[in-house]
Amino acid sequence: MDFELTAEQDELRATVREMMDREAPEEYLSKLDRDHLFPHELYQRWVDMDLLAMPFPSRYGGLDGGVLEFIVTAEEIGRKGYDLAGAYGMSILLGLLLVRHGTEEQIQAVVPDIVRGRRRLSISITEPEAGSDAAAMRTYAERDGDEYVVNGQKVFSTGAGLPDNTILLFARTKREDRKSISCFMVPNDSAGLRIVRLDTLGRHSMGTNELYFDDLRVPAENLIGELHGGWHVLMSGLELERTMTCAAYVGNAQTVVDQALAYAKERRQFGRPIGDFQAIAHMLADMQTAVDAARLLTYRAADLVARGKPARQAVAMAKLFGSETFVDVANKGMQVLGGYSYMMEFPMQRHFRDARITTVTAGTSQMQRQHIAQTMGLHPK
């Protein structure tokens, strides 16, 4: 297997890294976290550099970029923070889903605006009683003439409250049939929709929201894909979404290692740098080894997705190992920095807070183990 990126992909990595170092200094990242702000200025910079355009087909204003270019970019943006990679990748992933399943009119109405930074997309699936068991959702969309009337509640909807955002809402369209869900485009300023921002431990830039639907009316033309075909719409983009998320884990985890290593070389106790003590040196060695392993799993998954090969097991392994590695190295980074890690002026605490949710979102570690076992021919209950 060839693990080398092309010269163009290496150049892309270097360009994105240089831009992020320049445009996203620590003071800026701290302000986003402290004040719960979306990185509007940075987002516009991504638009100006065509990073939003890159993965889309040229006929919709894109650059026909591939999966690996998308993954490289997400990893480099993720170096500055996992939540930033989500801000970058969410609209792209959902826009690509629309390209696969939307009508030409829907695509033309949305995707060029994503490319230009005029519109964002978010997704809403989870409910208070429907998490890993997404089929237990109760939010219901009932046909009424040329519209659907939606009632119900969603929770943990990342980015739903951002300006110029359209929600891809998944709702049941047959009351007693768990398999019959459908996907609708819902502008977040629609009448009948109430958005409540939740107070979370981390990931403050995107915002996590609870949504309430009270006789919200959605034009029938906003249905994406087939009626009752929501599962097909949702699953078609899952492998790319999880692979991009893995790249963000790797990027942020690498920064944790880099910052812990720098501190260990500078901090002196008992007359020498703490990194010269075997306990700390071996901890850092384990951290870097795990991050490199997570990176290899991520790029193996990305290569399979890019070539259209079966990737369910590879993606689940990358998601499982990458998220648990991110949590583990962030915890160890806190240990290396000692008391300073607990101070809000040091970024390690932010990495620790952002990392903790990664074994839960985008599919829990328990569900990833279930998927891997199933691909091994097992049937765990």
C-alpha positions in Angstrom: 0.0 0.0 0.0 1.3 3.5 -0.9 0.9 5.8 2.1 2.4 8.8 0.2 0.2 11.8 -0.6 0.6 13.4 -4.0 2.6 16.6 -4.4 -0.7 18.5 -4.9 -2.1 17.0 -1.7 1.0 17.8 0.3 0.9 21.4 -1.0 -2.8 21.6 0.0 -1.8 20.4 3.5 1.0 23.0 3.8 -1.3 25.8 2.5 -4.1 25.0 4.9 -1.7 24.7 7.9 0.0 28.0 7.1 -3.4 29.7 6.8 -4.7 28.2 10.1 -1.6 29.2 12.0 -1.9 32.7 10.7 -5.7 33.2 11.0 -6.5 31.1 14.1 -4.0 32.1 16.9 -4.6 30.9 20.4 -6.2 34.2 21.5 -8.8 33.8 18.8 -9.6 30.2 19.6 -9.9 31.0 23.3 -12.4 33.8 22.5 -14.5 31.5 20.3 -14.7 29.0 23.2 -15.2 31.5 26.0 -17.8 33.6 24.3 -19.5 30.7 22.4 -18.9 32.2 19.0 -19.0 30.8 15.5 -15.7 31.5 13.6 -17.3 33.7 11.0 -14.1 35.4 10.0 -12.2 32.1 9.6 -15.2 30.6 7.7 -15.0 33.4 5.2 -11.3 32.7 4.8 -12.1 29.1 3.9 -14.6 30.3 1.4 -12.1 32.7 -0.1 -9.6 29.9 -0.5 -12.2 27.7 -2.2 -12.0 25.1 0.6 -15.8 24.9 0.7 -15.9 24.6 -3.1 -13.2 21.9 -3.3 -15.3 18.7 -2.7 -18.3 19.7 -4.9 -18.8 19.0 -8.6 -17.7 21.8 -10.9 -21.2 22.1 -12.4 -22.4 23.5 -9.0 -19.5 25.8 -8.6 -17.1 23.3 -7.0 -13.6 22.1 -7.9 -14.2 18.4 -8.3 -11.9 17.6 -5.4 -11.6 14.1 -4.0 -12.1 12.4 -0.7 -8.4 12.6 0.3 -8.2 16.3 -0.3 -11.2 16.8 1.9 -9.7 14.6 4.6 -6.3 16.4 4.5 -8.1 19.7 4.8 -10.3 18.5 7.8 -7.2 17.2 9.6 -5.4 20.4 9.2 -8.3 22.5 10.4 -8.9 20.1 13.2 -5.4 20.7 14.5 -6.7 24.0 15.8 -9.7 22.4 17.3 -12.1 19.5 16.7 -15.1 21.9 16.7 -13.6 24.0 13.9 -13.4 20.9 11.6 -17.1 20.4 12.3 -17.8 24.0 11.3 -15.9 23.4 8.1 -17.2 19.9 7.2 -20.8 19.8 8.2 -22.3 21.9 5.3 -20.0 20.1 2.8 -21.1 16.7 3.9 -24.8 17.5 3.9 -24.4 19.4 0.6 -22.9 16.3 -0.9 -25.8 14.3 0.4 -28.1 16.7 -1.4 -26.1 16.3 -4.6 -26.7 12.5 -4.3 -30.4 12.6 -3.5 -31.8 16.0 -4.3 -33.6 17.2 -7.3 -31.7 19.5 -9.7 -33.8 22.4 -8.5 -33.0 21.7 -4.8 -29.3 21.3 -5.6 -29.1 24.5 -7.6 -31.0 26.4 -4.9 -28.6 25.3 -2.1 -25.2 24.0 -3.2 -23.8 27.2 -5.0 -24.7 29.2 -1.9 -22.8 26.7 0.3 -19.8 27.1 -2.0 -20.0 30.9 -1.7 -20.5 30.8 2.1 -24.0 32.2 1.9 -25.8 29.2 3.4 -25.0 26.5 5.9 -26.6 23.1 6.5 -27.2 21.2 9.7 -28.8 17.8 10.4 -31.4 16.8 13.0 -31.9 13.2 13.8 -31.6 12.5 17.6 -34.5 12.8 20.0 -34.8 12.5 23.7 -35.9 8.8 23.3 -34.0 8.1 20.0 -30.2 8.2 20.1 -28.3 5.1 18.8 -31.8 3.6 18.1 -32.6 6.4 15.6 -35.6 4.4 14.3 -37.3 5.1 17.6 -37.8 8.7 16.6 -41.3 10.2 17.1 -41.2 13.5 15.3 -43.9 13.1 12.6 -44.5 14.7 9.3 -48.0 14.4 8.0 -49.0 15.3 4.4 -51.5 18.2 4.1 -52.1 19.2 0.5 -48.9 20.6 -0.9 -47.2 20.7 2.5 -46.1 18.4 5.3 -47.0 19.4 8.9 -44.3 18.5 11.4 -44.7 18.1 15.1 -42.1 16.7 17.6 -38.8 17.4 19.2 -35.2 17.0 18.4 -32.1 17.3 20.6 -28.3 17.6 20.2 -28.7 19.3 16.8 -25.3 20.9 16.2 -25.2 24.2 14.4 -29.0 24.4 14.0 -29.2 27.9 15.3 -26.5 29.5 13.1 -27.4 32.3 10.7 -28.4 31.4 7.2 -28.8 27.7 8.2 -31.1 25.1 6.7 -31.8 22.0 8.7 -32.0 18.6 7.1 -34.7 17.1 9.3 -35.4 13.4 9.5 -39.0 12.6 10.6 -41.3 9.6 10.6 -43.8 9.7 7.7 -45.7 6.6 8.8 -46.7 6.6 12.5 -46.4 2.9 13.2 -43.5 2.1 10.9 -40.0 2.5 12.2 -38.5 2.1 8.8 -40.6 4.9 7.2 -38.7 8.1 7.8 -38.1 10.9 5.3 -35.8 13.8 4.9 -36.9 17.5 4.6 -35.1 20.8 4.1 -36.3 23.2 6.8 -34.9 26.8 7.0 -34.1 27.5 10.7 -36.3 30.7 10.7 -39.4 28.8 9.8 -42.7 29.5 11.6 -43.5 26.7 14.0 -39.8 26.0 14.9 -38.3 26.9 18.2 -34.5 26.5 18.7 -33.1 26.4 22.2 -29.3 26.4 22.6 -28.0 23.9 25.2 -25.3 24.6 27.7 -22.5 22.1 27.0 -19.1 21.2 28.4 -17.3 21.9 25.2 -17.7 22.4 21.4 -18.9 25.9 22.0 -18.4 27.4 18.5 -21.0 25.4 16.6 -23.6 25.3 19.3 -25.7 22.3 20.4 -29.5 22.8 20.2 -32.9 21.4 21.1 -35.6 21.9 18.5 -39.3 22.0 19.0 -41.7 21.6 16.0 -45.3 22.9 16.5 -47.4 22.5 13.4 -44.4 23.5 11.3 -45.3 23.5 7.6 -42.8 22.3 5.0 -43.5 22.6 1.3 -43.7 19.1 -0.3 -41.0 20.2 -2.7 -38.6 20.3 0.2 -38.7 16.5 0.5 -35.2 15.1 -0.3 -35.2 11.7 -2.0 -38.1 9.3 -1.9 -40.9 9.6 0.5 -40.2 7.1 3.3 -36.7 6.8 1.9 -34.9 8.7 4.6 -32.7 5.8 5.7 -31.2 5.5 2.2 -30.5 9.2 2.2 -28.9 9.1 5.7 -26.8 6.0 5.3 -25.4 7.1 1.9 -23.2 9.7 3.4 -22.3 8.1 6.7 -18.9 6.6 5.8 -17.6 9.9 4.4 -19.0 11.8 7.4 -17.3 9.5 9.9 -14.0 9.4 8.0 -13.9 13.2 8.0 -14.7 13.2 11.7 -11.8 10.8 12.3 -9.5 13.2 10.5 -10.6 15.9 12.9 -9.8 13.6 15.9 -6.3 13.0 14.5 -5.6 16.6 13.9 -6.7 17.8 17.3 -5.0 14.8 19.1 -1.8 15.6 17.3 -1.9 19.2 18.7 -2.5 17.7 22.2 0.7 15.7 21.8 2.7 18.7 20.3 1.6 21.0 23.2 2.3 18.4 25.9 5.7 17.6 24.4 6.7 21.3 24.2 5.7 21.8 27.8 7.6 18.6 28.9 10.8 20.0 27.3 10.5 23.4 29.0 9.1 22.6 32.5 11.9 21.7 34.9 11.6 19.8 38.1 14.4 18.4 40.2 16.9 20.2 38.1 15.9 18.9 34.6 13.0 19.0 32.1 10.2 16.7 33.1 10.3 15.1 29.7 13.6 13.5 30.7 11.9 11.5 33.4 11.0 8.1 32.0 7.4 8.2 33.3 6.6 11.3 31.2 8.8 10.3 28.2 7.0 7.0 27.9 3.6 8.6 28.3 4.4 10.9 25.4 5.8 8.1 23.3 2.5 6.1 23.8 0.5 9.2 22.9 2.4 9.8 19.6 2.2 6.1 18.7 -1.6 6.0 19.3 -2.1 9.2 17.2 0.0 7.8 14.3 -2.0 4.6 14.4 -5.3 6.5 14.4 -4.0 8.5 11.4 -3.2 5.4 9.5 -6.6 3.9 10.2 -8.2 7.1 9.1 -6.4 7.3 5.8 -7.0 3.6 5.1 -10.7 4.3 5.5 -10.5 7.4 3.4 -8.7 5.5 0.6 -11.4 2.8 0.6 -14.2 5.4 0.5 -12.5 7.3 -2.3 -12.2 4.1 -4.4 -15.8 3.1 -3.7 -14.6 -0.1 -1.9 -16.5 -1.7 1.0 -15.5 0.4 4.0 -17.9 -0.3 6.8 -15.4 -2.2 9.0 -12.5 0.2 8.2 -14.5 3.3 9.0 -15.9 1.8 12.2 -12.4 0.9 13.3 -11.1 4.4 12.5 -14.0 6.0 14.4 -13.6 3.7 17.4 -9.8 4.0 17.7 -9.6 7.6 16.7 -12.2 8.9 19.2 -10.8 6.8 22.1 -7.3 7.9 21.2 -8.3 11.6 21.2 -10.0 11.2 24.7 -7.0 9.3 26.0 -4.2 11.6 24.8 -6.2 14.7 26.0 -6.5 13.1 29.4 -2.7 12.4 29.4 -2.0 15.9 28.1 -3.8 17.2 31.2 -1.6 15.0 33.3 1.6 16.2 31.7 0.7 19.9 32.2 -0.3 19.2 35.8 -1.9 22.1 37.5 -1.5 24.4 34.5 -3.8 22.1 32.5 -6.7 23.1 34.8 -6.2 26.8 34.1 -8.6 28.3 31.5 -5.8 30.3 30.0 -4.0 27.1 28.8 -5.6 25.4 25.8 -5.2 21.9 27.1 -8.4 22.1 29.1 -10.3 23.0 25.9 -8.9 20.0 24.0 -9.9 17.8 27.0 -13.5 19.2 27.0 -13.9 18.9 23.2 -12.5 15.4 23.2 -14.8 13.9 25.7 -17.9 13.9 23.5 -16.2 12.2 20.6 -16.8 8.6 21.9 -20.5 9.5 21.9 -21.3 11.6 18.8 -21.4 10.3 15.2 -21.9 6.8 16.6 -20.9 5.7 20.1 -17.9 3.5 20.7 -20.3 0.7 21.7 -22.0 0.9 18.3 -18.7 0.9 16.5 -17.7 -2.3 18.3 -21.1 -3.7 17.3 -20.5 -2.8 13.6 -17.0 -4.3 13.7 -18.2 -7.5 15.3 -21.0 -7.8 12.7 -18.5 -7.5 9.8 -16.6 -10.4 11.5 -19.6 -12.6 11.1 -20.7 -12.3 14.7 -24.2 -11.4 16.0 -23.8 -9.8 19.5 -27.0 -8.9 21.3 
